Amino acid sequence: MQQQNISHMRVSNIRQGRNPRAYFDPVEMAEMEASVSAKGVIQPILIRPVEDWFEIVAGERRWRAAKNVHGDNYEIPVLVKNITSEEADELALIENIQRANMSPTEEAAAAARILGRCEGNRDEAANRLGWTRKTLDKRLALMNCSLSVMTALNERKIQLGHAELLAATPKDRQEKVIANLLSRPSLPTVAIFKAGLEEISQAMSLAIFDKTDCASCHHNSGNQQALFAEAVSAGHCTNSECFNKKTEDVLEAKKKSLAENYPCVVIVRPGENNTVIKLVAEGATGVGAEQAAACRSCKSYGAAISAVPGKVGNVYESQCFDSSCHTRKVGEHLLAEKKSAENPTTVPTTAKSANLKVVTGKGAEKSTTTPKSAMTSVQDTQRVVEYRIGIWRKALKKELFADPHKNLCVLIGVMMTRGGTNVSSTKLATGFESLTSQKPPVSNVGDAAAMVANANDTVRAQMLSGIVISITDSIEKSHLPEMLKFMQVDLVKHWKLNAEFLELLTKSEIEVIAEELGLRAALGEKYAKAIGGKKDEMIKALLAVKGFVYEGKIPKALQFTA
């Protein structure tokens, strides 16, 4: 379909979009229809092309009024823009906010979608919306409102203050409270309503912390009943601040504990549901088996700890925290399956067939080809980078010392491109003393030269080699791959899998290394048991696989290219 800007279009050719406004005030709509009946639609609505039709981005009330007053054949003024669904969401939300009368919960629902596209970055989401961070946080907090509360606020049956207070309570309690509010002949003021809610205590049965200290606490309603004629029923805490502080401490402790297992651990709060997605291989949101395995090494893979009322403390593992990337991977997997179905191939029986796997299910076997090479290496965290650079420098020093000719070539190359400022006089003096048992002078160049002249050829050759070796510690890391490549360094001679390296990784990253190096295949059915314990037990098991050849296997995370 050819896409172009046009000035007018039939109402019937336009469909509703993803309008954040869920409620249209009848009085306001009647006023709008009266205006459209008398003068028509003057200001164009904003639409975008979607497949073989057009979708409203902004101006749905004008479109509705024109449709109701003039019918489907009415030529409504339009402005056509070729924009993405993400851009359409933002424009629709901003346009409705600027035109006022949009419900705060409608704003909250749209803001939550945009937050998901910002990968949970609230500052970025607020900036996109033109809001302050405080406004965004207040709106997102409303996402914990039950559907009945949201509907009541959308329809102006309650005030924003009522909804904000209810958002702090579990949704099942909200349903009871809102039903009671709406059944009253008159709505209580926010102040009165707040005073009533402050009397509602926290149920101890929902506590995720150790309640030992609560037994003797004067805020325990069971203890209050022994003191007062009127008190909250037993099994409740009347000190919400203390209750919430202890809850938060447990959430943080769980986060710290899970950090050993996953690259990313996030406490998910109300309104942040769109920032986390369950990672699965198959189904409507599947990314494919190979990609799902590769995702375990991604910095955005991990576990979510719920801080949402009613689910506080629940841990959800194997989660993805990059919704945009996840959407792309799902699309690639669906496209690969579609192409596979259209062009079926014979699935090889050998397990060594690259990029193909057998998928069982209803119907015949089908081949699933990975659309792109899935990432199968751990992420470059600061710890991994520092370890890798250390391995490179150590290997480079050994190779330079073993090859005098290349050593001299590197020395001249360094002096030509980097100058001599990186040479360590202290290291050279220490090296000379260890070779000759003579302590060189500190500042007299002539005496130092005479001492070198009196040494034998072997000492001088070793000192010459030592110059460039002393430089390697201060050479910028960006130049190391070039030097390693020139020296034709084979890391296999200098490194093999060890506990020091594995201890830098999370358990999920260690699993990626185990698969990459073949340890998982070598363990077979014993693999699940090997990785099932604590991290230190897992490392010990993986480093003691009987019959496995550890030499010659370098993870991609430690390899160099130039």
Phi, psi and omega in degrees: 000130179284133184249127180207158176286133177227161186265331180219152180204148177296141178302324183292342180272001184241139179241161178296148178256207182264062185293125178292342179280120180260342185234133178244114183300126183301321181294314180296321179294322179296320178294319179296315181295324178296319179294316180294323179296323184277320188237356184077182177273119184267313183272128181298148171270156180262124181230164176224147179286133176224108183056244185256020180212186182236143184243138179287130173261314179213136178113025184295327179295320178295320179296316179298316181296317179297320180295318181290322185274314189251349178089177187292337183272000180296134179271104184264139178292135184223156170238119184263128176231135178270092184232163180280169179294326178296314179295323179296318178301314182294315180297319180296318180294312181297318181297319181290323179296315182295332180273357175069177177066011176275135182295142177301326179288330174293319176297320182298315182298317179290319179297325179295323177295317181292323177299322178298322180285342177266014178055037176083002181280102186291325179296318179294318180297317179297320180296318180297324183274350183073024179257163167281160178298324180298318179296316179299313181299320179294320180292316182296328178298333179291346180293347176273001175291144175290166181300322181294321179291316178301315181297318180297320179288320177302321183269011176062029178275338173229168179264166180302320180301321177299314183295320180297321178291319180292330182298340181275000182246157178302151187295327179294327177288324179301318182301319180290318183292316183293324177297320179293319180298313185288342180274350182284151179295331178219145182282129178293153177294161179299321180299314179294318180297319179298317179300321179292318181292328180296339178278347179278123185265176179270131179286124181296337180293341180268356183293136177255003180256170178292123185263015182302313181292338183289339185299325182255005184286139181286350175274354176286121185299333177296322177287327180294325181296332179283345183254327188237150178290325179245126181202162176296145181303154184302151177090023180230155176249129181262003178251086184298324181298314178294317180302313182292324179296315179294323178297314181297322178298320179292319179299317180293323178295320178295320179298316180296320180294319182287341181298340177287336185262332188227148176296330184227124176230124186231137171273114185269122183253167181308134181093351183255013183300327182284357180269356183225139182223136177294128180273118178228157182277318185238177181094187184298330180247024181282147179252000183096147185298316183293317180292322179299321178293319181293329182297339182296340180265358184285146179294342181262011180260138178173220185231148177247137176247121186284133171242019180274128179311134182095341180228014186303128177093347179293137180252130180240110185268171181056055181250152175250132182250017177236090187295326180293314178297318180300318179299319178296316183293323177296317179298318179296321179293317179297320179294319179296320179294322179296314179296323179295321180291325181284331181232071183298142177233162179282127180281118180298150180275341181285141181286350183271359182296123184284142172066009179234145176213154180271131178245124180263156181158196180293140178089189183282168176295148177224152179268134176241113181263128179296125184298324177220162178295119180286143180293128183231036177225157181287160181287153178279075173287165181301322181295318180293318180298313181297320179295315181299315180298321178298318178296317180298314182296319180296316179294320180297318179300315181297318181291322179295319181292330184276348184229090183302322182296309179293328176303314180294321179297317179294319180302311180296319179298319179294316181295326180288327187252330185246347183080183185257013185288345183268001181283131180266109179295326180296315180294320180293319179296318179295319178297318179297318180296321180291331180278328188241351185062020177246133179273116182288156179295154184282320188228347183275105184295321182297316179296321180296319180295320179297320180295320178293322180296326181280348179282166181275172183298325181297316180298316181296321179295319180291324177294322177297318177295326182292337181298307182289330178296321179292335181285331188300333181289338183249355176295136179303142185297336180293339180269348184297316179303323179296317180291319179297320180294317179297320181282356181053047182289130175255106184298339178303327181285345189242351185208146167214162186307134183212167183293325181302317180290313183295330179292343177284344189256161171279169181298320180295324178289324177297323177298321178297316178297318181299321179287318182298319183271354177095007181292324180296315180295323181293326181280331179060234182292342181278353185297316183301320179291322183296325183261001187280342183271199177290169186300315181294325177291322178297315180297315180300318181292320182288337180268005182229039180280118183295129178084353181277134179268108183280331180294144175088006182240109181247122178297151179302329182295341181252352182284160180237151173224156180216000000 
